[in-house]
Amino acid sequence: MAPWGTPSITWGCWVRIVGQERDPLLLQEALWQLSRIYLALIDDRRRVAWTERVERSLWRGVTGHADSRLKRLFFAAFADLASSREALLRLYRLWSLEETLAGVVLEEDDFIELAEVLAIGLPERADGIVAEHSPPGLNVTPSGPFQAEHPADVAPQQAADPLLIHLFRR
């Protein structure tokens, strides 16, 4: 058990902190704690039930702040926890430059991280995503002793699992 009680109680404490905190370093820590609790301590049933609400709240954090540092922190948390089709498609539109995010400039590393998330979360688009972010001449076909599954080969029900997505990202 978490030192503050059940995961739900601990989650509630961090949610209140995130809702009130304006210092970027403290907000970053609070969002990190929320991510860890959500992925590791909240049971699957509850996480599935909370998915849309969590994603909606994080997205409100992105769009509701004037401070670009806070917007960026909420965006990183949103991208880290996105697992619903709607959230993944929103990230895809940003990654593919179909949309832009006012007040947040995405850097090359952001696009690479988004590509990893999207190739796993949207397996039907994985080939195009991998091709877009592979250097010319690089053979992305698995071979040799370190053969890894191509993201498109991961079953959709596995790809939708937030913990699986998180583990593949790191």
N, C-alpha and C positions, 0 to 999 in steps of 0.2 A: 504494500500500500504506500502511496505517496505520503511524504511527511505532513502535508496539509490535509490529509483525508483521502477520500475517494477521488478518482480522476475527474469526475464531474464537478466536485467542489473545487479542486485545483484549477480546472478549466475556467470555472466561473470567476475565480480570483484574477486570473490573467486576462480574461475578457474585459473585466472592469478596468484594469490597468491600461490595456490597449485603447479602450474607449476614451481615456482621460489624458494619457501621456502625450506631451508635445516635444519632449527632449529626444532628438533622434537616436542617441545611444541607448537610452532606456527603452524607447519604443522598439528598437531593433532587438534588444534582449527579450522583451515581452513577446514580440511576434515569434521569435525563435522558440521560446518556451511553449507557446501555443501550438506551434507546428509539431514539436516533439510529443506533446501530450496527445494531440489529434492523431498522429500517425502511430504512436507506440502504446498509449495507455487506454484510449477510448476503444471500446469493443466495436467489432465490424458492424453490428446491427445499428448501434447508435451513430457511428460515423456515417453510414449510408443515410440515415434519417436526417443528419445534420448537414450533409454536403451542401445542398443548395443555400441554406441559411448562412453557413460559414463563407462560402464563395461570394454571396451577395454582400455580406458585411465587409469582407476584405475589399471588394470592388468599390463599395461606398467610401472606404478609406482612401482608395486611389483617386476617386473623382471628387471627394469632399474636402480635400486639403489644398490650400493655396501654396504651401511650402513644398517645393519640388523634392526636397530630401525625404519628407514624410510620404509623399506620393510614391516615390521610388521604393521605400521600405514596404509599403502596403502592396505595391505591384509585385515585388519579389516574393512576398508571402502568398499572394494570390497565385502566382505562377507555380510556387512550390507545392501548394495544396490542391490545385485545380484537378478535378477528376471527372466532373460531369461533362457530358457532350457539349453543352452550351458554353461552359468555361473554356474547354479545349478549343472550340471553334473560335471563340473570342481571341484567344492567344494565337491561333493560326492566322487570323486576319491581321493581327499586329505583326507577327513574324513575316508574313508575306507582303507586308506594307500596303495591304488593302485599306487599313485604317491606321491612324496615328493616335497617340496618347498625349493629350495636351499637358505640358509641364513635365513630361518624362522623356528624356532622350535615351533611346536604347543603344547600347554600345555593341561592338562585335561579340563580346563574351555573352551578352544577354541573348543575342540571336542564336548563338551556339547552344546555350542552355535551353532555350525555347525549342530548338530543333530536336534536342534529345527528348524532352518531355513530349513533344508532339509526335515524334516517330513511334513512341511507345503507346501514347494515349490515343492516337488516330492511326491504327495500323493500316487502314486502307489508303492512307496518304504517305506511308513510310518511305516507299521507294523514291518518290519525288522529293521528299524532305532530305533524305540521305544524299541523293544526287546533287541537290542544291548546295549542301554544305560539305561536300567532299572535294578535296583538291583535285585538279585535273590529273589524270593518269593514275590516281589511286584506285586500286582494285578493292571494292567494298564487299566482294564476295568472300565469305568466310572460307579459310583454307588453313591447312597445317594443324599442328597440335592444339592450337588455341581457338578452335572453331567456336564461335558464339552464335546464338540464334539471331537471325536478322529480326528487327522489331516487327516486321510484317508477319513473321512466323509465330509470334506470341498470340495465343488465343485471346480474343477480345475480352472475355471475362477476366483473364489475368491482367491484361493491359489496363483495365479500368481500376484495378486495385491501387489506391494511393500509396500504400507502403511499397508495393512492387515498383511503381513509377519512381518513388523517392530513392529506393535502393539502386535502381539502374542508373540514376542520375549521378551518383557519387562515385 
